Amino acid sequence: MNEALFRDVNERINEGSMRLQPFDGEEPRYWQFVCECASAACVDHIELTKEEYEEVRDDPTHFAVLPGHEDPGMGTVAWRTERFVVVEKRLARDQFETSEPRT
């Protein structure tokens, strides 16, 4: 549930960022998002471009976390960059698909 909550927060950040600073063609522009790890105590931020964020959001079981915040007991690494790791949470697939704010 923590991951789904942070995903909702990041959706609001994404919507607000695009309204306040629409894309002007300059790349890369990094946005600050909340780390979507399983720790309810985590308040760290993560930087993603709009394209990276959309790629993570393409699958409701994918969550962007800071390197080192992955928990092998909670999911597997789908892919990684120098700035963030995308973890896949298959065990709760139905729950994440139901809570996906874009559906």
C-alpha positions in Angstrom: 0.0 0.0 0.0 2.9 2.3 0.7 4.1 2.0 -2.9 0.6 2.8 -4.3 0.3 5.8 -2.0 3.6 7.2 -3.2 2.6 6.5 -6.8 -0.5 8.7 -6.2 1.6 11.4 -4.7 3.9 11.3 -7.7 1.0 11.5 -10.1 0.0 14.8 -8.5 3.6 16.0 -8.7 3.7 15.1 -12.4 0.4 16.9 -13.1 1.4 20.0 -11.2 4.9 20.1 -12.7 3.6 20.0 -16.3 1.0 22.7 -15.6 3.6 25.0 -13.9 6.5 24.3 -16.3 5.2 22.8 -19.6 7.7 20.9 -21.7 9.6 23.3 -24.0 11.7 20.8 -25.9 14.8 21.1 -23.8 16.1 17.8 -22.6 16.9 16.4 -20.2 14.7 18.1 -17.6 14.5 16.3 -14.3 11.5 16.4 -12.0 11.7 15.6 -8.3 9.5 12.6 -7.3 9.0 10.8 -4.1 10.9 7.5 -3.7 8.3 4.7 -4.1 10.0 2.1 -1.9 8.2 0.0 0.6 9.5 2.0 3.6 6.8 4.2 5.1 9.5 6.2 6.8 11.3 7.1 3.5 11.0 10.7 2.6 13.8 10.7 -0.1 13.3 12.2 -3.5 14.3 10.8 -6.9 14.9 12.6 -10.2 13.3 11.4 -13.4 12.7 12.9 -16.8 9.1 13.1 -18.0 9.9 10.2 -20.4 11.4 8.0 -17.7 8.4 8.7 -15.4 6.0 7.7 -18.2 8.0 4.5 -18.9 7.8 3.5 -15.2 4.0 4.3 -15.2 3.4 2.1 -18.3 3.2 -1.0 -16.0 1.2 -0.7 -12.7 3.5 -3.1 -11.0 6.6 -0.9 -11.6 7.8 1.5 -9.0 10.8 3.9 -9.0 13.1 3.8 -6.0 16.5 5.1 -5.1 19.4 2.8 -5.6 19.8 0.8 -2.3 16.0 1.1 -1.5 15.1 -2.1 -3.4 13.9 -4.9 -1.1 14.3 -8.4 -2.7 11.6 -9.8 -0.5 9.1 -7.3 -1.9 9.9 -7.5 -5.6 12.5 -7.8 -8.3 14.5 -5.3 -10.2 13.0 -4.7 -13.6 15.7 -2.2 -14.8 18.0 0.4 -13.3 19.8 3.6 -14.1 22.5 5.6 -12.2 19.7 7.7 -10.6 17.0 5.2 -9.8 15.9 1.6 -9.9 12.6 0.3 -11.2 11.2 -2.6 -9.1 8.5 -4.9 -10.1 5.9 -6.1 -7.5 4.1 -9.1 -9.0 2.7 -10.5 -5.8 0.1 -7.7 -5.5 -0.5 -7.2 -9.2 -4.3 -7.1 -8.9 -4.1 -4.6 -6.1 -1.7 -2.3 -7.9 -3.7 -2.5 -11.1 -6.9 -1.6 -9.2 -5.2 1.3 -7.4 -3.5 2.6 -10.6 -4.6 6.3 -10.8 -4.4 6.3 -14.6 -7.1 3.7 -15.1 
